[in-house]
Amino acid sequence: MRAIVIGAGFAGLTAALRLRRWGLETLLLDKQEGPGGKAIGWDGVPTGPTVLTLPEVVRSIFAEFGAEPPAMKPVSPLTRYHWPDGREFAPELDLEATAAQLSPQETQDYRRLLGEARKLYEGAKNTFLFAEPPTLSKLARYGLSDGLQAHPLLSLPQLVESGPYLTPFFLRFATYLGANPYQAPAVLHNIAWVELGLGVYHLEGGMRALADALYQLAKAQGVEFSFGTEVTGLETETEGLFPGMPYVDGVLTPQGHFDTDLVVSATDRHFTLGWLGKPVPDYELGVAGFALLMRLSEPVALEHRIYFSRDYRKEWQEIKSGSLSTDPTLYLHTDCENAFLLVNTPSLQKLERRKLEAESQNYAQMLLGKLKSLHPLPIAEWKAMSPIDYSATAYQGALYGRAPHGLLGALRPNWTVGNLQNLVQVGGTVHPGGGVPLSLLSGWNGAGWLLERLGR
Ligand SMILES: Cc1cc2nc3c(=O)[nH]c(=O)nc-3n(C[C@H](O)[C@H](O)[C@H](O)COP(=O)(O)OP(=O)(O)OC[C@H]3O[C@@H](n4cnc5c(N)ncnc54)[C@H](O)[C@@H]3O)c2cc1C
């Protein structure tokens, strides 16, 4: 059988590895000029992910091939948080070291909320993360056991209310799945455990180095790659391979038509719907981002920092209303001669494209000014990436697809598209959700699910 994988991000790379392991002739197409997807980078400067969590997911994929993953080093402190009044907080995995920076009341709240995050993560992981999309009966089983403990009637802000510093600190983790934290369900608090309880890791060369290592592994296994190849459509058929049922038998690109027996789409789910001429659902999309990519004239320490805005709630009200925040919270990552600054923004579903084009240069200058006053860096060269740039890999620039808002919002779209028999949709916009480790799992498990469905 011949398989085509579309998208050489983390999900596409692991899907291709899984298909190849089953002996399928596998071709991976990507419109970009190299592997990595959102992590492709700008000559070494990150364009997307900077933080690795759940390193065992990476280890287990390399172990499937008897290969060594790139070295992943724990980062400590995990992240350095700053508030406008000068308060700083640098949590570590070591609870004593963390508590030493907090008041007695904050220590109590931190321990309680960390325990709560752990309980939510442990309760959800086997149903929602490390398995196929849950069936109705699995959901019902979760609902009756751990789901009842997951505060189904509470919003995230209600669950994590713990004073002026710890509240925004705990709210922010929901943005890692594309949420506006003030509209997120309490269960998204589980993400805090992944970082604060299980740790943050760094790879030499950043996240692009992980994509490159997977790419080399896939090439060594015999996966073929065609970069600079943009998919423009999928051809479907109802006769032949699956009589009476629709399936994909061709992938269209400007370079020509590729015949295929099965397809893994590891791009944004909305792109796949477009190629099939299916309507895009009108649900709310999650957040986008505006980034500054900076090359430095001298090396600086490896760090992750967050500079909170003066009023976190107001910042998210602005984003909700479709504006760029006037006083955004900054995420800053520095690593040797590279620096990356990111702020949350609305997606292009709410931000008007033409207005954004007109505002981008001034917004970038405002961010540079804010950075200079908070954390001066020896910037030699920089460029901005707005939601319009991110829309090349993310529909409307929404980095994680559908907004995970409301009680069922945390449930990601599943792997099927229509009732196509030989296509699986994987990646950060579907089950089990955004973030590098979950995209790796999505690709690996989604490809395995399709093989099983086809009786392999
Ligand atoms: C700014 C930012 C910061 C982030 N920070 C973190 C972080 O610190 N830690 C973390 O774990 N996660 C982070 N994430 C999320 C993480 O980057 C993503 O969840 C993950 O990279 C998604 O991988 P993927 O393989 O699903 O999709 P993608 O990386 O989007 O890959 C999809 C690929 O499909 C290709 N493609 C799209 N359309 C076509 C077409 N028509 N034809 C051919 N190819 C096509 C694209 O070129 C792309 O290479 C961040 C994301 C962003 C954008």
The ligand as a Gaussian input file, in Angstrom:
#p B3LYP/6-31G(d) Opt

LIG

0 1
 C        3.951000      30.697000      18.713000
 C        3.726000      29.293000      19.210000
 C        4.260000      28.887000      20.417000
 C        4.073000      27.570000      20.857000
 N        4.680000      27.170000      21.998000
 C        4.651000      25.855000      22.339000
 C        5.489000      25.364000      23.378000
 O        6.295000      26.097000      23.950000
 N        5.400000      24.030000      23.686000
 C        4.551000      23.182000      23.023000
 O        4.519000      21.987000      23.348000
 N        3.781000      23.631000      22.016000
 C        3.817000      24.936000      21.653000
 N        3.112000      25.367000      20.577000
 C        2.205000      24.443000      19.890000
 C        2.970000      23.529000      18.958000
 O        3.894000      24.250000      18.202000
 C        1.987000      22.852000      18.019000
 O        0.946000      22.268000      18.753000
 C        2.645000      21.768000      17.183000
 O        3.856000      22.241000      16.646000
 C        1.668000      21.349000      16.112000
 O        2.259000      20.387000      15.299000
 P        1.455000      19.755000      14.083000
 O        2.344000      18.749000      13.472000
 O        0.114000      19.338000      14.521000
 O        1.147000      20.976000      13.074000
 P        2.084000      21.997000      12.314000
 O        3.328000      22.235000      13.048000
 O        1.215000      23.163000      11.989000
 O        2.460000      21.237000      10.959000
 C        1.577000      21.180000       9.874000
 C        2.362000      21.206000       8.580000
 O        1.420000      21.136000       7.504000
 C        1.920000      21.904000       6.448000
 N        0.835000      22.312000       5.551000
 C       -0.210000      23.111000       5.803000
 N       -0.957000      23.267000       4.699000
 C       -0.372000      22.554000       3.736000
 C       -0.676000      22.330000       2.355000
 N       -1.724000      22.894000       1.764000
 N        0.144000      21.519000       1.650000
 C        1.233000      20.941000       2.226000
 N        1.568000      21.140000       3.515000
 C        0.773000      21.933000       4.252000
 C        2.536000      23.116000       7.119000
 O        3.485000      23.724000       6.263000
 C        3.168000      22.483000       8.366000
 O        4.518000      22.163000       8.140000
 C        3.297000      26.674000      20.096000
 C        2.760000      27.086000      18.871000
 C        2.995000      28.369000      18.423000
 C        2.498000      28.762000      17.058000

